[in-house]
């Protein structure tokens, strides 16, 4: 069955229903993977009454086949490689390094685009990362194909000593979910097709999320949390 989700908002709302056990808990923090994971994560955070932040990770695409992930990088110098793809396509270390350098630049650009500049912190235009130590983290994306990007995110988060990591996605192959289950505390997924083909097939509207949309949703989530805390 394709087009199970109208759009990322609908996917987030459906996913949130499966995460109701985490609602209204002070230890829970929802983390979205930009860009496409943020609209999904926003709906999850809103339904669970939890803070929303982002986890910045960049896929490393195979040279000449950029949609095929050979690995991923994340802040803090973390790199996760899909050794099966690297070996089967005989990708050299030099080629991997070249892709990683380009993606590192995009990672830094997004860090500044979404969080602002630390130099302007005194002006209130900097959004620092939320503390994840001893928190229950719900890591959200709009779907999983190979899982390389999420594994890089998990590697980064593990270094920061959370109490628990839950991976939550609208759609992913059962084999990928089973593999990830070995790396995190829980995997929550709405649809697990044997033949995924493409994440976009499971959405009626899979329009690319923009930087502006990411910023707007993060600000909206921050405002909602501020109102909740004030009450």
NORLINJO-V720136 format. One record per backbone hydrogen bond with DSSP energy under -0.5 kcal/mol. CO is the residue of the C=O (numbers start at 1). NH is the residue of the N-H. E is the energy in kcal/mol with one decimal. If there is no record, write none. Layout:
CO,NH,E
CO,NH,E
This chain:
5,204,-2.7
6,205,-1.7
7,11,-2.2
8,12,-2.4
9,13,-2.1
10,14,-2.4
11,15,-2.5
12,16,-2.3
13,17,-1.2
14,18,-0.7
15,18,-1.0
16,19,-1.4
17,20,-0.8
19,22,-2.4
20,23,-1.7
22,25,-0.8
25,28,-1.2
27,136,-2.4
28,51,-0.7
29,138,-2.5
30,53,-2.4
31,140,-3.4
32,34,-0.7
32,55,-2.5
33,37,-2.2
35,38,-1.7
35,39,-0.6
36,40,-0.7
37,41,-2.8
38,42,-2.7
39,43,-1.3
40,44,-1.7
41,45,-3.0
42,46,-2.5
43,47,-2.2
44,48,-2.2
45,49,-1.0
45,50,-2.4
48,24,-2.9
51,30,-2.4
53,32,-2.4
54,56,-0.5
55,57,-0.6
56,75,-1.2
58,73,-2.7
59,61,-0.7
60,70,-3.3
60,71,-0.8
62,65,-2.4
65,62,-0.9
65,68,-2.2
67,69,-0.6
68,62,-2.8
70,82,-3.0
71,60,-3.2
72,80,-2.9
73,58,-3.1
74,77,-0.8
74,78,-0.9
78,74,-2.1
80,72,-2.6
81,83,-1.2
82,86,-2.5
83,87,-2.7
84,88,-2.3
85,89,-2.1
86,91,-2.4
87,90,-0.6
92,96,-2.1
93,97,-2.6
94,98,-2.1
95,99,-2.0
96,100,-2.5
97,101,-2.2
98,102,-1.6
99,103,-2.4
100,104,-2.1
101,105,-1.5
102,106,-1.5
103,107,-2.4
104,108,-2.1
105,109,-2.1
106,110,-2.5
107,111,-2.1
108,112,-2.0
109,113,-2.4
110,114,-2.7
111,115,-2.1
112,116,-1.6
115,127,-3.6
117,120,-1.7
118,121,-1.6
120,123,-1.6
120,125,-1.4
121,124,-1.8
126,128,-0.7
132,135,-2.1
135,137,-0.7
135,163,-1.7
135,164,-1.7
136,29,-2.5
137,139,-0.7
137,166,-3.4
138,31,-2.8
138,140,-0.6
139,168,-3.0
140,33,-2.0
141,170,-0.6
144,173,-0.5
147,151,-2.2
148,152,-1.8
149,153,-1.9
150,154,-2.8
151,155,-2.3
152,156,-2.0
153,157,-2.5
154,158,-2.6
155,159,-1.1
157,160,-1.6
157,162,-0.5
158,161,-1.6
161,134,-2.6
164,137,-3.2
165,185,-1.9
165,186,-1.2
166,139,-3.2
166,168,-0.5
167,188,-3.1
168,141,-1.1
169,190,-1.2
170,191,-2.3
171,144,-2.0
173,177,-2.1
174,178,-2.4
175,179,-2.1
176,180,-2.6
177,181,-1.9
178,182,-0.6
179,182,-1.1
180,183,-1.9
180,184,-1.5
186,167,-2.6
188,169,-2.4
191,172,-1.9
194,196,-0.6
196,198,-2.8
198,201,-1.0
199,202,-1.9
200,203,-1.6
201,3,-2.3
202,5,-2.3
204,206,-0.5
210,214,-1.9
211,215,-2.4
212,216,-2.6
213,217,-2.4
214,218,-2.2
215,219,-2.3
216,220,-2.5
217,221,-2.3
218,222,-2.3
219,223,-2.4
220,224,-2.1
221,225,-2.2
222,226,-2.2
223,227,-2.4
224,228,-2.3
225,229,-2.6
226,230,-2.0
227,231,-1.5
